[in-house]
Amino acid sequence: MEPTDVETSDYFLNFNVRPGLMPDPQFDGKPAQLHVHRVRPVYKHGKCSGVPNRAVVMIHGRTVLGPVVFDTRHPTAEDPEGGKLSMQEALARAGIDTFAPSLLGYGLSTRFDNGLDDPCNASLPAYNPDGSCSFAEGCDKSSNTGIFPLNQQTSALGVNPLAGRRCAHSSEHRFARMDVWAEDVVRVIDDAIERAQPDNNKVVLFSHSFGGTRNARALHNLGADAVNKVQRVVFMASLFDRLFNQFGQEIPAPIPTEEAPDADSAATFPMALFGRGQILPSAQDPPGCDGKTIPGLADDVWEQIMQNEVLGRNWGGTDPMNPTGLIRVPTFSSYGWNAEVAANFTIPTLVLHGLKDGTSPPSNSDHIFDALTHVTDKLLVQVKCGGHNMFWDGCAGARCDDGDPHTKPYGGNSQKWAGPYSTVNAALIEWIKHGTFNGASSGRFVINESGVVSN
């Protein structure tokens, strides 16, 4: 009735790029691979016939690839295998088969020789105000220099690996449009159904951060067929119609339903680069959220990222003999996730968001919930001490126990809360198995600073 262990495996899905799909036509028809990281339940003596097969497909965000985000390893004295923070392992131990791909352009999936494998495809300096270019190698445009920085051949790669030179791009386009990854999502859904054979031939589709836009586009493209492949949906820390500006102020950021005609202005180069400090800053706990930052976790996460960065691990830094390592991230045009799209969805949906999220404004979750006007079974769960990456957030000190013997943290077996990561895992398990949160199939809920549920 219950799993006795879990089994981890990695494999690749092979396909050819559909002509006209990618912004750069040189990739039309090219062979490609998607890396999929699977963690599944194991039953030592065989699974009882009455126990259903369940499967979830987990789609990562803009920067960090799926196997790192969803199967985080953080060994400690109490947890030498380091699986306590692994969402995939937590779900597998609850009897759920989990599939976490690295989408095209990420991790061990195909990045193409003339795509993200070529350091010359990092950004060049900006054009002059009059539209002219002062550099023989070329110049670049970017609609958002915070997301896709310019001049990274010099600022990020000037020592490793370009050694002070600039070079012309081998691809002068953004790497992907949303439909590239929407097709990846559907490809993994079909594969998960075939491998896991869930009893109803449907998966639960989970997303984190920018993965929400990718999943929304996939569901939109599936149209009426979506309900035949997807049983339930989860949007966690999703982008929607709000962003933070450079001053930390929330601003409207509406996303069009279809790709804009001027999409090339999103980026005229395929690759953006990010260092550890941009992805895993040394965070201080917000007031009232002691222990949110788990000691030593950032080191382990970065090590996992670099294990999947076969080229990027040797890039960056100011010492030719000691590269710091960089994450290679594909550039893209963003579209496909807004109130108009949400109004067409009917599949039961869970919306999760941390109220300490400094990347995706928490109001995005309220707006998603309200926009799902044709979804009957929908839940909004907001976590007061949860950040953008709630699956990495802990708890320490007096706040972990509210002192009330009549309450206990959601999903916990004791009065002491382990932190938002445990709430996320428990919420996903309940949603995947029963289509509820805290026993309810619809409604709004808040998790307080001690992990206790309130309406």
FENGIHU-V873119 format. One line per field, one symbol per residue. psi: psi as a letter, one per 40 degrees, with the letter a starting at -180 (. if undefined). Layout:
psi=???
This chain:
psi=diieaihhihihhhihhhhedidheeeheiiiihhhhhhiihhdeihidehihiihhhhiaddhiddddefhhghiddgdefedehddddddeefhhhhgihiheibeihehdfbeehdeeiiiiiiideeihehdeiiiihegeddgiifeddddeddheefeiiiiiehfiidiidddddddddddddddddddfidefiihhiihbeddddddddddddbdedeedhdiihhhfiiceiihaeeeihiigihidihidfddedhfidhiihiddddgihiihihefhedhhhedddddddddddegddddeiiiehdegidhihhhiiiihiehaddddeeiehhhhhhihefhedhhdddddddddegeehdgihhhhhdfhadgdeehaiiadeeheeheeiiiheieiehhdiddddddddddddddefihfeieiihihhaeeehhi.
